[in-house]
Structures are given as structure tokens and as C-alpha cells.
């Protein structure tokens, strides 16, 4: 009888513990779903706020690109830099409904490029939503329609989006990859200005996240040798990821090279809207087309002066091309 009471007592305690655990799990799940709903609501509110803020900014700080602007641009030595075009670009892939920008900014960009004939039109990575045979063919077509184009690799170009199977370069489509991207990192000198194209998606991934962003050894050596030679008036760096935001190597090891190598500015094409930081007095630009439907796509035009540059910001808003001149201010 004594043992029976003990067994009943232990069983009762066990049942209470199990009921409490089940209750805790139920409460936890309800809290999780509640927090998720709150997070979604706040995210929507933030997106709406961003759209309102930036649309008001365009109305107040930008002017419609005019014929007079066009005439000036045609006489100047200009580069174009466009980041992260895939979210709002029905030209290079069939977009998801929430990313379908009816303004078709790539067409406005193409018309603009054809009119001003820039020295180079640089696409700063994530040019595709998913790297497939079909999407690469369309990108080859886009490259043929913009003769001045230069394409930089982003993580989506290499891995696809949430495909969970990182490609081994030169990718599953080596011939088309070479047509579009050429070398992983490279440089060219135009009008005595050195344009350096870097590759930042050097890591492999087995998940849906992008791989590590960094410089691998050979590329860093390439950059060091190039900047030490200084066979140019000044240099500009173009890449996909804003490495200065991800690791200390940029500040500790790369920035000294940029300062001694006469680098006037760094451009990354992974985020929107434009973010500018001055690091050791070198402007670092971070731009791209937004994933948020309603946020105007943008690009930068870079005027090459004799010993300096000036950077203008362009946006597509309600089917019109807007311009804010000489946007060189940022966070110091």
C-alpha cells in the first residue's frame, strides 16, 4: 500500500509536470505567432514610412532630368553605376508580384545610357534573381544592348536565390558567364583613371544565405600591386558588397592601400537607398534597387574631372527620371 501511494504520488507529479510543459509550449507558440504578427505589421509600417519619406525627398530635393542636363551630360566624361537591379527588373527575370515595378526602370536607364553615351555603365552585382540558363541568356542580351556595360559578380549571380547549392565557379554555365562577367576581378584605365572591379562573394554556402564576403588572397595581392604602381591619375573601386560594413579588414588592411593608391571613391551595389560614408576622407557609396515595391530605383552618374570626381544621384519615380546633382555629402 505504501508503494502504491508513492507510485500514485509520483504519477501525479509527472502528470502535473507534463501538463505544465504542454501549457508552456502552447503559450510559447502563441507568443511566437503574436510576435511574428507584430513584426510583420511593424515591417509594413517601416516600408510605408520609407516610401513616404523617399517620395517626399524626391519631390523636395530632386528635379526632373531636363534637356539642359542632358546637353551637359553629353559633353562630360561620365560613368554610370547601378546596384542590385534584380528585385525591380522584369527585363532580366520574371519577378514575383511584390517586386513588379510597373515603371520598368531598366528601360529608362537604357534610354538614358543611349543618349549620354557614358564611358562605362557598371552593374554592381546581383544582376539576376537566380542564375539559370534562361536568365543568363537575357543578361547577355542586355549586355549587347548596352555596349558600355560592365557586370560585377554578386552572390545571387553566383549562387542563385535560396537554391541551397552554391555553384563552383566558373558556374554551371561557363561560356555565358565569361560573356557577361569576364574575370572575377579586373581593372581598366580610361582617360588616365583606373577603374578597379572587385569580387566580394568569395565564400561557399550550403544554406539559403549568401556566402562570406571578403577578399581572398590572390585578389588582395592583385589590388596591392595595382595600387602601388600608381600608373594613373587616380582610381575608383567598384564591388557588390560594402565590405567596410562587414569586417575590420577593410579599415585595418585595405584602407591604407586606398589612401596611398590615390583612390578617390569606393562604390558598392548591394543596398538601397543610397548610403554614403566618408572613411578617412574617402567617400564610400552604397546603392541599389530596393526590394520594397514603391521605393524608387536609383543609380549614380560619376563625372570624371581632371583630379577629382562628382557624383549625381538619379531616381525613377512615377515613370519620370529625376536628378539630384553632386550628391557628395555623407556620414563622416
C-alpha positions in Angstrom: 0.0 0.0 0.0 2.9 2.3 0.8 4.5 1.7 -2.5 1.2 2.2 -4.3 0.8 5.6 -2.7 4.3 6.5 -3.8 3.6 5.4 -7.3 0.3 7.4 -7.3 2.2 10.5 -5.9 5.0 10.3 -8.5 2.5 9.7 -11.3 0.5 12.8 -10.2 3.6 14.9 -10.1 4.6 13.6 -13.5 1.2 14.5 -15.0 1.4 18.0 -13.5 4.8 18.5 -15.0 3.7 17.2 -18.4 0.6 19.5 -18.3 2.8 22.4 -17.3 5.2 21.7 -20.2 2.4 21.4 -22.7 0.9 24.6 -21.4 4.3 26.3 -21.7 4.7 25.1 -25.3 1.2 26.3 -26.2 1.9 29.7 -24.6 5.3 29.9 -26.3 3.7 29.1 -29.7 1.0 31.7 -29.2 3.6 34.3 -28.2 5.7 33.4 -31.2 2.8 33.9 -33.6 1.8 37.1 -31.9 5.4 38.5 -32.1 5.5 37.4 -35.7 2.3 39.3 -36.5 3.6 42.3 -34.7 6.9 42.0 -36.6 5.1 41.8 -39.9 2.9 44.9 -39.0 6.0 46.9 -37.9 7.9 45.8 -41.1 5.0 47.0 -43.3 4.8 50.3 -41.4 8.5 50.8 -41.8 8.3 50.1 -45.5 5.4 52.5 -45.8 7.4 55.1 -43.9 10.4 54.6 -46.1 8.3 55.0 -49.2 6.7 58.2 -47.9 10.0 59.7 -46.8 11.8 59.0 -50.0 9.0 60.0 -52.2 8.7 63.3 -50.4 12.5 63.6 -50.7 12.3 63.3 -54.4 9.6 65.9 -54.7 11.6 68.4 -52.5 15.3 67.6 -53.3 15.2 66.4 -56.9 14.4 67.9 -60.2 13.1 66.2 -63.4 16.1 65.4 -65.7 15.9 68.2 -68.2 17.2 68.8 -71.8 19.8 71.2 -70.4 21.0 68.4 -68.0 21.2 66.1 -71.0 23.3 68.5 -73.0 25.7 68.9 -70.1 26.0 65.2 -69.6 26.7 64.6 -73.3 29.8 66.8 -73.1 31.2 65.3 -69.9 33.2 62.2 -69.1 30.7 60.1 -67.2 30.4 56.6 -65.7 27.1 55.1 -64.6 26.9 52.8 -61.5 23.8 50.7 -60.9 23.5 48.3 -57.9 21.3 45.2 -57.3 18.9 45.5 -60.2 17.1 42.2 -59.9 14.2 43.0 -57.4 12.5 45.5 -59.7 13.6 44.4 -63.1 11.2 42.5 -65.2 13.7 42.7 -68.1 16.1 40.2 -66.6 13.8 37.8 -64.9 10.1 37.2 -64.3 9.6 39.0 -61.0 7.4 38.0 -58.1 4.3 40.1 -57.9 5.5 42.2 -55.0 8.7 43.1 -56.9 7.0 44.0 -60.2 7.8 47.6 -60.8 5.5 48.9 -63.5 7.8 51.8 -64.3 10.3 49.4 -65.8 13.3 51.4 -64.7 15.7 49.3 -66.8 14.2 50.8 -69.9 14.5 54.3 -68.7 18.1 53.6 -67.8 18.8 52.1 -71.2 17.3 55.2 -72.9 19.4 57.5 -70.7 22.6 55.5 -71.4 22.0 55.6 -75.1 21.5 59.4 -75.0 24.6 60.4 -72.9 26.9 57.6 -74.2 28.9 57.1 -70.9 32.4 55.8 -70.8 31.2 52.8 -68.8 27.9 51.5 -67.4 28.8 49.4 -64.4 26.3 47.0 -62.9 27.3 46.3 -59.3 26.3 42.7 -58.8 23.1 40.8 -58.0 22.1 41.3 -61.6 20.0 38.2 -61.5 17.4 36.8 -59.1 18.5 33.3 -59.9 21.4 32.1 -62.0 19.7 29.9 -64.7 20.4 29.3 -68.3 17.4 31.4 -69.3 18.2 34.4 -67.1 21.9 34.4 -68.2 20.8 34.5 -71.8 18.6 37.5 -71.1 21.6 39.2 -69.3 23.8 38.5 -72.4 21.1 40.3 -74.4 21.1 43.2 -72.0 24.8 43.5 -72.3 24.6 43.6 -76.1 22.0 46.4 -75.8 24.3 48.5 -73.5 27.7 48.4 -75.3 29.4 50.3 -72.4 28.3 47.8 -69.8 30.5 46.0 -67.2 28.9 43.4 -64.9 30.3 42.7 -61.4 29.5 39.4 -59.7 27.2 39.4 -56.7 26.1 36.5 -54.5 22.9 36.0 -56.5 24.8 35.8 -59.7 26.9 33.0 -58.3 24.5 31.1 -56.1 21.0 31.9 -57.2 18.4 32.8 -54.6 17.7 30.3 -51.9 18.8 27.5 -54.2 20.9 25.9 -51.4 23.5 24.7 -53.8 26.4 27.0 -54.3 27.9 26.8 -57.8 31.6 26.2 -58.2 33.0 28.9 -60.5 33.0 29.3 -63.4 29.5 28.2 -62.7 27.2 25.7 -64.4 27.2 27.9 -67.5 30.9 28.8 -68.0 30.6 30.1 -71.6 27.8 32.6 -70.9 29.3 33.5 -67.5 32.5 34.5 -69.4 30.5 36.6 -71.9 28.8 38.5 -69.1 31.4 38.8 -66.3 34.8 38.0 -67.8 37.4 37.8 -65.0 36.4 37.6 -61.3 38.4 40.8 -60.6 39.9 43.1 -63.1 40.8 46.7 -63.9 41.0 49.1 -66.9 42.3 52.6 -67.4 40.1 55.1 -69.1 41.2 58.7 -69.7 44.0 58.0 -67.2 41.6 57.0 -64.5 41.9 53.4 -63.1 38.6 51.6 -62.7 39.0 48.6 -60.4 36.4 45.8 -60.3 36.5 43.6 -57.3 34.8 40.3 -56.4 33.4 40.1 -52.9 31.3 36.8 -52.8 34.3 34.5 -52.3 32.7 32.1 -49.8 30.7 28.9 -50.4 27.3 28.3 -48.8 25.1 25.2 -48.1 22.2 27.3 -46.8 19.9 30.0 -48.3 22.1 32.8 -47.0 24.8 34.4 -49.1 28.3 33.2 -48.6 31.0 35.1 -46.6 32.0 38.4 -48.1 35.7 39.1 -48.1 38.9 39.4 -50.2 40.7 36.2 -50.9 44.5 36.2 -51.0 45.2 36.5 -54.7 42.7 39.4 -55.2 44.2 41.3 -52.3 47.7 40.8 -53.8 46.3 42.0 -57.2 44.9 45.1 -55.6 48.1 45.9 -53.6 50.3 45.6 -56.7 48.0 47.7 -58.8 47.7 50.5 -56.3 51.4 50.5 -55.5 52.3 51.1 -59.2 50.0 54.2 -59.5 50.1 54.3 -63.3 47.1 56.6 -63.4 45.9 60.0 -62.1 43.5 58.4 -59.6 41.5 55.3 -59.1 37.9 54.2 -58.4 36.8 50.9 -56.8 33.6 49.0 -57.7 32.2 46.0 -56.0 29.0 44.3 -54.8 29.2 44.1 -51.0 30.1 47.1 -48.8 33.0 45.4 -47.2 33.6 48.3 -44.8 30.3 47.3 -43.1 31.2 43.6 -42.6 34.7 43.2 -41.3 37.6 45.1 -39.8 40.0 44.0 -42.6 38.7 46.9 -44.7 39.7 49.6 -42.2 42.9 47.9 -41.0 44.4 46.5 -44.2 42.6 47.8 -47.3 42.0 51.5 -46.4 45.8 52.3 -46.1 46.2 50.9 -49.6 43.4 53.1 -50.9 44.9 56.2 -49.3 48.4 55.7 -50.8 47.0 54.4 -54.1 45.1 57.7 -54.9 41.6 56.1 -54.7 39.0 58.9 -54.9 35.9 56.8 -54.1 34.5 53.3 -53.5 31.2 52.1 -54.9 29.2 49.1 -53.7 26.0 47.9 -55.3 24.1 45.8 -52.7 21.6 48.1 -50.9 19.0 50.9 -51.4 18.5 53.7 -50.9 21.9 55.5 -51.3 24.1 55.5 -48.3 27.3 57.5 -48.2 30.1 57.3 -45.6 33.4 59.2 -45.6 36.1 56.9 -44.2 39.4 58.6 -43.8 38.0 61.3 -46.2 37.4 58.7 -48.9 33.7 58.6 -49.9 32.1 55.1 -49.8 28.9 54.8 -51.8 26.4 52.0 -51.2 23.4 51.9 -53.7 21.0 49.5 -55.3 17.4 48.9 -56.4 15.1 48.3 -53.5 13.2 45.1 -52.7 10.5 47.3 -51.3 7.8 47.8 -54.0 7.2 51.6 -54.2 10.7 52.7 -53.3 12.1 54.4 -56.4 15.0 52.6 -58.2 18.2 54.7 -58.4 21.6 54.9 -60.0 24.6 57.1 -59.8 26.4 59.0 -62.5 30.0 59.8 -61.9 31.7 62.7 -63.6 35.4 62.3 -64.1 37.2 65.6 -63.6 41.0 66.1 -64.0 41.9 65.3 -60.4 38.5 64.6 -58.7 35.0 63.3 -59.3 31.5 64.5 -58.7 28.6 62.1 -58.2 25.0 62.7 -59.1 22.0 60.7 -58.0 19.2 59.6 -60.3 15.8 58.1 -59.4 12.9 56.8 -61.4 9.6 58.0 -59.8 6.1 57.7 -61.4 7.6 57.0 -64.8 9.8 60.0 -64.7 13.6 60.5 -64.4 14.7 62.7 -61.5 18.1 64.1 -60.8 19.9 65.4 -57.6 23.2 66.9 -58.6 26.6 66.5 -56.9 25.4 64.3 -54.1 28.8 64.0 -52.3 27.6 64.5 -48.8 27.6 61.6 -46.3 28.2 60.5 -42.8 31.7 61.5 -41.7 
